[in-house]
Amino acid sequence: MRVGIVGAGIGGLTLAHALRRHGIDSVVFERDASPEHTAGYRLHVNEAATAALRDGVPAALLGALRACGTGAEAFRQFSIFDHRGRIRLRLPAYDGEDILMIGRRPLRAVLARDLDQVRWGTPVDGYTDTGDGVRVHLRDQPDTEVDVLVGADGVRSRVARRLLGRRGARPAGVIGVAGKTPLTARTVRWVPPGLVRGPGFVIGPDGIGSFLSLHRPGPSTDPAAEPPYLVWSVAARTAQFRTDPLTLSPAELVAEALRLTPGWALTLRLLMRASEVDSTAAFPFWFPAALAPWPVGRVTLLGDAIHPMPPTGGAGASTAIVDAVHLAGDLAGRPPRAALTEYQTRMLSYAGDAVDEARPPLAWQRRLANPVLRAFATEVLMPIANLAVARP
């Protein structure tokens, strides 16, 4: 059996490794010229996904991933701040769970190692399911035949559009602007103290929120390792931006993030100003257009191509990794249609729950646009809850 994978993102690369472990040949088609062409910031790989990585990728690669990231020690607490930088609520987080906090770039770079079947710089324009196989239509190159095709090509998946007859994703109506601020002797003084124990979320006026997280891995000689930084993001409803953020330059995005946060704590704004300008990007939040079964043939989908989710649940990359390892196991020793039926049933049983976990934070962000409700929540409810959480 030969499996074609469209997209060398986190899910697609994990699938290629997992298939190899089962003795299944694969070829990966990726439009990017190299794995270094990667946007994005620190990711949360949950316990289910780290277990899947242990089953799906070589131990040496998993070791390299751990060397480039941090574990549960970096996520002992989740803090909720008001826009003045005061902690309103501390929530205990992971205790002994095997998780991984790692930047998207090193995660992709490490997973791309030892995969000579990745065809970088090879966009896919479409495919034809012939019944006996799948003909993959490559841009400016001859078609390629595979036995099974997997769309791992993200929220704008061409494979999903062809397979489902519609787009696989719909906008959530929220756009985030994010950047990375290097941790230096100067910038570290501006970091809210609560972030030392784990990530935090800032509740701001007008329904605007901000996510903050420190990335401070230990010393590593791995070439993919990143120096310490703080990742920040400002999320707002699409209508709150002056213009389409996707058309703005990195410097203009920093300016837009500052425009959206007047009156916020000076230290938070200084951290935004000190970010690596070229690292700043805008990203829309997405939900699945419809997470439902589709007719099974020789083509299937994984990750954001079928179940995109906002970063508010922190489970997007993790769910794609789990998809990939399940799919490889289902394809091992089974006819393609039976394998894809089993995979689809299993994936639909857990993907919806992961998507639903991302919904409440967005809903609360909208509700707290009401200034009275926001004041009551941050000045009364959260401090009371914080006392209850802190009580032995």
RODO-2510 file (C-alpha; in nm, 4 decimals, decimal comma):
residues 392
     n   res          X          Y          Z
     1     m     0,0000     0,0000     0,0000
     2     r     0,1135     0,3525    -0,0776
     3     v    -0,0427     0,6447     0,1085
     4     g    -0,0352     0,9991    -0,0245
     5     i    -0,0404     1,2765     0,2358
     6     v    -0,1269     1,6326     0,1358
     7     g     0,0365     1,8680     0,3848
     8     a     0,3581     1,8384     0,5861
     9     g     0,2233     2,0018     0,8966
    10     i     0,2182     1,8454     1,2420
    11     g    -0,0441     1,5854     1,1554
    12     g     0,0912     1,4972     0,8116
    13     l     0,4489     1,4465     0,9326
    14     t     0,3347     1,2415     1,2321
    15     l     0,1316     1,0230     0,9959
    16     a     0,4333     0,9618     0,7717
    17     h     0,6383     0,8411     1,0697
    18     a     0,3552     0,6276     1,2067
    19     l     0,2953     0,4640     0,8676
    20     r     0,6643     0,3811     0,8398
    21     r     0,6467     0,2089     1,1798
    22     h     0,3746    -0,0137     1,0356
    23     g     0,5754    -0,0846     0,7218
    24     i     0,3510     0,1265     0,4971
    25     d     0,4994     0,3398     0,2202
    26     s     0,3975     0,7050     0,1990
    27     v     0,4661     1,0210     0,0025
    28     v     0,4017     1,3700     0,1415
    29     f     0,3201     1,6664    -0,0817
    30     e     0,3880     2,0075     0,0725
    31     r     0,3615     2,3510    -0,0868
    32     d     0,6187     2,5072     0,1519
    33     a     0,9780     2,4973     0,0314
    34     s     1,1080     2,3665     0,3648
    35     p     0,9935     2,2987     0,7218
    36     e     1,1434     2,6324     0,8278
    37     h     0,8594     2,8087     0,6429
    38     t     0,6425     2,7809     0,9523
    39     a     0,4261     3,0419     1,1178
    40     g     0,2916     2,9970     1,4662
    41     y     0,3911     2,9946     1,8280
    42     r     0,4174     2,7678     2,1286
    43     l     0,1854     2,4672     2,1213
    44     h     0,0415     2,2524     2,3957
    45     v     0,0809     1,8804     2,3221
    46     n    -0,1447     1,7067     2,5725
    47     e    -0,0999     1,3697     2,7398
    48     a    -0,3026     1,1801     2,4785
    49     a    -0,0864     1,3281     2,2036
    50     t     0,2445     1,2554     2,3776
    51     a     0,1273     0,8955     2,4202
    52     a     0,0467     0,8880     2,0482
    53     l     0,3928     1,0257     1,9667
    54     r     0,5522     0,7472     2,1703
    55     d     0,3637     0,4978     1,9528
    56     g     0,4091     0,6787     1,6244
    57     v     0,7547     0,8354     1,5963
    58     p     1,1081     0,7103     1,6638
    59     a     1,2258     0,7450     2,0237
    60     a     1,5153     0,9662     1,9119
    61     l     1,2749     1,2190     1,7613
    62     l     1,0588     1,2215     2,0713
    63     g     1,3738     1,2872     2,2733
    64     a     1,4618     1,5770     2,0439
    65     l     1,1119     1,7214     2,0873
    66     r     1,1466     1,7066     2,4644
    67     a     1,4873     1,8761     2,4401
    68     c     1,3295     2,1651     2,2451
    69     g     1,0347     2,2105     2,4805
    70     t     0,9214     2,1877     2,8384
    71     g     0,6912     1,9562     3,0296
    72     a     0,4335     1,9856     3,3060
    73     e     0,6728     2,1942     3,5154
    74     a     0,5949     2,4863     3,2822
    75     f     0,2175     2,4512     3,3244
    76     r     0,1507     2,4289     3,6968
    77     q    -0,1018     2,7107     3,6926
    78     f    -0,3317     2,8990     3,4570
    79     s    -0,3815     3,2624     3,5552
    80     i    -0,6588     3,5007     3,4591
    81     f    -0,5608     3,8688     3,4655
    82     d    -0,7524     4,1896     3,4253
    83     h    -0,6234     4,4403     3,1713
    84     r    -0,4335     4,6235     3,4472
    85     g    -0,2140     4,3161     3,4894
    86     r    -0,3617     4,1991     3,8210
    87     i    -0,4196     3,8263     3,8715
    88     r    -0,7874     3,7717     3,9404
    89     l    -0,7928     3,3915     3,9440
    90     r    -0,5304     3,1179     3,9713
    91     l    -0,6314     2,7747     3,8466
    92     p    -0,4118     2,4722     3,9243
    93     a    -0,3093     2,2944     3,6065
    94     y    -0,1249     1,9718     3,5316
    95     d     0,0127     1,7581     3,8091
    96     g     0,2444     1,4882     3,6819
    97     e     0,0845     1,4560     3,3391
    98     d     0,3159     1,3867     3,0476
    99     i     0,2639     1,6967     2,8356
   100     l     0,4905     1,8899     2,6014
   101     m     0,5014     2,2670     2,5505
   102     i     0,6941     2,3403     2,2318
   103     g     0,7105     2,5983     1,9547
   104     r     0,5397     2,5107     1,6268
   105     r     0,8615     2,5678     1,4311
   106     p     1,0828     2,3240     1,6262
   107     l     0,7964     2,0735     1,6428
   108     r     0,7652     2,0727     1,2654
   109     a     1,1402     2,0824     1,2052
   110     v     1,2046     1,7796     1,4275
   111     l     0,9140     1,5796     1,2836
   112     a     1,0463     1,6461     0,9329
   113     r     1,3750     1,4713     1,0102
   114     d     1,4535     1,1404     0,8407
   115     l     1,1537     1,1713     0,6067
   116     d     1,2972     1,1626     0,2564
   117     q     0,9472     1,0977     0,1188
   118     v     0,8439     1,4605     0,1742
   119     r     0,8254     1,6473    -0,1571
   120     w     0,8753     2,0070    -0,0503
   121     g     0,7581     2,2818    -0,2841
   122     t     0,4945     2,0552    -0,4410
   123     p     0,1413     2,1998    -0,4308
   124     v    -0,1535     1,9676    -0,4950
   125     d    -0,4318     2,1056    -0,7148
   126     g    -0,6761     1,8161    -0,6769
   127     y    -0,7296     1,4443    -0,7059
   128     t    -0,9432     1,1790    -0,8728
   129     d    -1,0683     0,8768    -0,6786
   130     t    -1,0650     0,6048    -0,9441
   131     g    -1,2124     0,3376    -0,7188
   132     d    -0,8991     0,1246    -0,7379
   133     g    -0,6733     0,4078    -0,6269
   134     v    -0,6317     0,7851    -0,6224
   135     r    -0,4712     0,9976    -0,8903
   136     v    -0,3101     1,3053    -0,7310
   137     h    -0,2933     1,6134    -0,9537
   138     l     0,0266     1,8037    -0,8859
   139     r     0,0906     2,1579    -1,0027
   140     d     0,3400     2,1711    -1,2903
   141     q     0,4273     1,8035    -1,2404
   142     p     0,2899     1,4728    -1,3677
   143     d     0,0071     1,3079    -1,1731
   144     t     0,0990     1,0524    -0,9075
   145     e    -0,0918     0,7345    -0,8188
   146     v    -0,1500     0,6294    -0,4562
   147     d    -0,3769     0,3735    -0,2913
   148     v    -0,5076     0,6104    -0,0223
   149     l    -0,5001     0,9900    -0,0018
   150     v    -0,5065     1,1840     0,3258
   151     g    -0,5882     1,5532     0,3363
   152     a    -0,3764     1,7090     0,6125
   153     d    -0,3653     2,0465     0,4420
   154     g    -0,5254     2,2725     0,7003
   155     v    -0,8317     2,4940     0,7212
   156     r    -0,8256     2,5848     0,3506
   157     s    -0,7895     2,2213     0,2501
   158     r    -0,8368     2,1537    -0,1202
   159     v    -0,8816     1,7875    -0,0400
   160     a    -1,1666     1,8628     0,2009
   161     r    -1,3371     2,0892    -0,0538
   162     r    -1,3273     1,8117    -0,3119
   163     l    -1,4217     1,5295    -0,0743
   164     l    -1,7003     1,7055     0,1164
   165     g    -1,8304     1,9217    -0,1665
   166     r    -1,7879     2,2266     0,0572
   167     r    -1,5305     2,3950     0,2750
   168     g    -1,4294     2,2049     0,5855
   169     a    -1,3944     2,5191     0,7992
   170     r    -1,5994     2,8270     0,8813
   171     p    -1,4718     3,1495     1,0434
   172     a    -1,5387     3,1902     1,4156
   173     g    -1,5659     3,5683     1,3776
   174     v    -1,2514     3,6311     1,5837
   175     i    -0,9002     3,7146     1,4664
   176     g    -0,5858     3,6970     1,6746
   177     v    -0,2661     3,8990     1,6367
   178     a     0,0322     3,7264     1,7950
   179     g     0,4026     3,7805     1,8367
   180     k     0,7125     3,6644     2,0209
   181     t     0,9083     3,8840     2,2595
   182     p     1,2632     3,7672     2,3400
   183     l     1,3322     3,7333     2,7117
   184     t     1,6178     3,9671     2,7929
   185     a     1,7370     4,1406     3,1095
   186     r     1,5099     4,4301     3,0101
   187     t     1,1929     4,2512     2,8942
   188     v     1,1866     3,9941     3,1732
   189     r     1,1120     4,2759     3,4177
   190     w     0,7801     4,3380     3,2410
   191     v     0,6572     3,9785     3,2570
   192     p     0,3636     3,9345     3,4991
   193     p     0,4887     3,7193     3,7903
   194     g     0,2055     3,4674     3,7541
   195     l     0,3369     3,3558     3,4141
   196     v     0,6367     3,1887     3,5773
   197     r     0,4042     2,9056     3,6829
   198     g     0,2150     2,8774     3,3557
   199     p     0,0190     3,0582     3,0831
   200     g    -0,2373     3,3289     3,1424
   201     f    -0,5311     3,5043     2,9828
   202     v    -0,6086     3,8754     3,0066
   203     i    -0,9722     3,9889     3,0134
   204     g    -0,9880     4,3330     2,8584
   205     p    -1,2608     4,5872     2,7853
   206     d    -1,4845     4,5562     2,4779
   207     g    -1,4514     4,1778     2,4639
   208     i    -1,0833     4,1917     2,3744
   209     g    -0,8638     3,9231     2,5265
   210     s    -0,4964     3,8386     2,5337
   211     f    -0,3105     3,5115     2,5825
   212     l     0,0382     3,5161     2,7371
   213     s     0,2845     3,2335     2,7852
   214     l     0,6537     3,2014     2,8672
   215     h     0,8703     2,9611     2,6717
   216     r     1,1847     2,8871     2,8699
   217     p     1,3247     2,5462     2,7754
   218     g     1,6419     2,4198     2,9354
   219     p     1,9799     2,4306     2,7617
   220     s     1,9791     2,2272     2,4410
   221     t     2,2240     2,1619     2,1587
   222     d     1,9469     2,0578     1,9221
   223     p     1,9587     2,2827     1,6123
   224     a     1,5805     2,3280     1,6229
   225     a     1,5786     2,4630     1,9793
   226     e     1,4594     2,8201     2,0294
   227     p     1,5890     3,0804     2,2761
   228     p     1,3538     3,1850     2,5586
   229     y     1,0651     3,4124     2,4649
   230     l     0,7189     3,5255     2,5666
   231     v     0,4372     3,4637     2,3228
   232     w     0,1527     3,7140     2,3319
   233     s    -0,1670     3,7433     2,1378
   234     v    -0,4534     3,9882     2,1202
   235     a    -0,7858     3,8504     1,9991
   236     a    -1,0836     4,0605     1,8924
   237     r    -1,3972     4,0308     1,6834
   238     t    -1,3325     4,0778     1,3137
   239     a    -1,5337     4,4021     1,3075
   240     q    -1,3100     4,5581     1,5750
   241     f    -1,0115     4,5733     1,3390
   242     r    -0,9759     4,8864     1,1284
   243     t    -0,8932     4,6800     0,8222
   244     d    -0,8377     4,3179     0,7316
   245     p    -0,5443     4,2114     0,9549
   246     l    -0,4343     3,9564     0,6957
   247     t    -0,3382     4,2459     0,4669
   248     l    -0,1222     4,4243     0,7273
   249     s     0,2547     4,4061     0,7645
   250     p     0,4064     4,2708     1,0888
   251     a     0,4841     4,6240     1,2096
   252     e     0,1279     4,7335     1,1312
   253     l    -0,0062     4,4341     1,3242
   254     v     0,1903     4,5349     1,6340
   255     a     0,0449     4,8850     1,5998
   256     e    -0,3039     4,7389     1,5620
   257     a    -0,2602     4,5244     1,8742
   258     l    -0,1573     4,8366     2,0670
   259     r    -0,4540     5,0309     1,9280
   260     l    -0,6897     4,7602     2,0532
   261     t    -0,5447     4,7703     2,4057
   262     p    -0,5532     5,1338     2,5256
   263     g    -0,5451     5,1678     2,9010
   264     w    -0,3948     4,8229     2,9503
   265     a    -0,1046     4,7775     3,1919
   266     l     0,2052     4,9547     3,0642
   267     t     0,4145     4,6394     3,1116
   268     l     0,1822     4,4380     2,8849
   269     r     0,2023     4,7018     2,6132
   270     l     0,5803     4,7252     2,6498
   271     l     0,6035     4,3497     2,5921
   272     m     0,4056     4,3886     2,2696
   273     r     0,6251     4,6763     2,1548
   274     a     0,9409     4,4735     2,2211
   275     s     0,8301     4,1745     2,0135
   276     e     1,0286     4,0495     1,7170
   277     v     0,8408     4,2399     1,4495
   278     d     0,8943     3,9754     1,1838
   279     s     0,7388     3,7152     1,4142
   280     t     0,4084     3,9012     1,4362
   281     a     0,1197     3,7563     1,2367
   282     a    -0,2597     3,7512     1,2226
   283     f    -0,4619     3,4318     1,2275
   284     p    -0,8385     3,3874     1,2048
   285     f    -1,0087     3,1480     1,4439
   286     w    -1,1993     2,8625     1,2791
   287     f    -1,4632     2,6046     1,3609
   288     p    -1,5646     2,2994     1,1545
   289     a    -1,8221     2,3794     0,8893
   290     a    -1,9929     2,0503     0,9788
   291     l    -1,8308     1,7664     1,1691
   292     a    -2,0290     1,4743     1,0302
   293     p    -1,9641     1,1459     0,8436
   294     w    -1,8945     1,1506     0,4707
   295     p    -1,9052     0,8667     0,2163
   296     v    -1,5988     0,6464     0,2566
   297     g    -1,3817     0,5824    -0,0454
   298     r    -1,0049     0,6003    -0,0647
   299     v    -0,9700     0,9589     0,0624
   300     t    -0,9877     1,0882     0,4198
   301     l    -0,8991     1,3918     0,6289
   302     l    -0,7185     1,4705     0,9513
   303     g    -0,6419     1,7687     1,1722
   304     d    -0,7551     2,1161     1,0734
   305     a    -0,8724     1,9919     0,7351
   306     i    -1,1773     1,8376     0,9070
   307     h    -1,1951     1,9617     1,2676
   308     p    -1,0325     2,3084     1,2953
   309     m    -1,0641     2,4672     1,6361
   310     p    -0,9681     2,7997     1,7934
   311     p    -0,6504     2,8013     2,0046
   312     t    -0,8628     2,8722     2,3147
   313     g    -0,8867     2,4982     2,3826
   314     g    -0,5178     2,4341     2,3229
   315     a    -0,5948     2,1027     2,1521
   316     g    -0,5579     2,1578     1,7772
   317     a    -0,2097     2,0136     1,7275
   318     s    -0,2715     1,7403     1,9844
   319     t    -0,5858     1,6196     1,8101
   320     a    -0,4081     1,6107     1,4727
   321     i    -0,1293     1,3978     1,6244
   322     v    -0,3831     1,1548     1,7712
   323     d    -0,5635     1,1405     1,4343
   324     a    -0,2415     1,0510     1,2568
   325     v    -0,1405     0,7656     1,4849
   326     h    -0,4924     0,6182     1,4873
   327     l    -0,5118     0,6354     1,1090
   328     a    -0,1765     0,4626     1,0614
   329     g    -0,2836     0,1840     1,2951
   330     d    -0,6149     0,1402     1,1145
   331     l    -0,4413     0,1189     0,7753
   332     a    -0,2048    -0,1533     0,8970
   333     g    -0,3278    -0,4934     0,7784
   334     r    -0,6735    -0,3797     0,6591
   335     p    -0,8224    -0,3037     0,3172
   336     p    -0,8348     0,0727     0,2561
   337     r    -1,2121     0,1184     0,2760
   338     a    -1,2439    -0,0802     0,5981
   339     a    -0,9518     0,1079     0,7497
   340     l    -1,0883     0,4508     0,6561
   341     t    -1,4338     0,3595     0,7881
   342     e    -1,2850     0,2589     1,1230
   343     y    -1,0714     0,5733     1,1371
   344     q    -1,3594     0,8068     1,0504
   345     t    -1,5871     0,6557     1,3156
   346     r    -1,3204     0,6809     1,5821
   347     m    -1,2068     1,0317     1,4892
   348     l    -1,5611     1,1688     1,4909
   349     s    -1,6117     1,0211     1,8376
   350     y    -1,3477     1,2455     1,9985
   351     a    -1,2878     1,5413     1,7653
   352     g    -1,6184     1,7077     1,8482
   353     d    -1,5334     1,7083     2,2188
   354     a    -1,1994     1,8773     2,1471
   355     v    -1,3732     2,1444     1,9372
   356     d    -1,6346     2,2011     2,2074
   357     e    -1,3633     2,2657     2,4682
   358     a    -1,2566     2,5701     2,2652
   359     r    -1,6046     2,7263     2,2590
   360     p    -1,6613     2,8447     2,6215
   361     p    -1,3634     3,0871     2,6362
   362     l    -1,4855     3,2607     2,3200
   363     a    -1,8399     3,2757     2,4554
   364     w    -1,7204     3,4288     2,7814
   365     q    -1,5037     3,6757     2,5958
   366     r    -1,8144     3,7964     2,4114
   367     r    -2,0229     3,8141     2,7313
   368     l    -1,7545     4,0080     2,9174
   369     a    -1,7688     4,2809     2,6558
   370     n    -2,0462     4,4102     2,8817
   371     p    -1,8581     4,6449     3,1186
   372     v    -2,0860     4,5787     3,4155
   373     l    -2,0568     4,2023     3,3810
   374     r    -1,6804     4,2278     3,3309
   375     a    -1,6379     4,4410     3,6432
   376     f    -1,8524     4,2030     3,8487
   377     a    -1,6606     3,9010     3,7213
   378     t    -1,3114     4,0435     3,7738
   379     e    -1,3730     4,2373     4,0954
   380     v    -1,6112     4,0015     4,2771
   381     l    -1,6607     3,6528     4,1323
   382     m    -1,3021     3,5705     4,0397
   383     p    -1,1428     3,6908     4,3655
   384     i    -1,3971     3,4865     4,5620
   385     a    -1,3281     3,1830     4,3434
   386     n    -0,9555     3,2419     4,3851
   387     l    -0,9905     3,2210     4,7635
   388     a    -1,1831     2,8958     4,7301
   389     v    -0,9205     2,7448     4,4993
   390     a    -0,6362     2,8499     4,7285
   391     r    -0,8036     2,6996     5,0366
   392     p    -0,6444     2,3622     5,1331
***
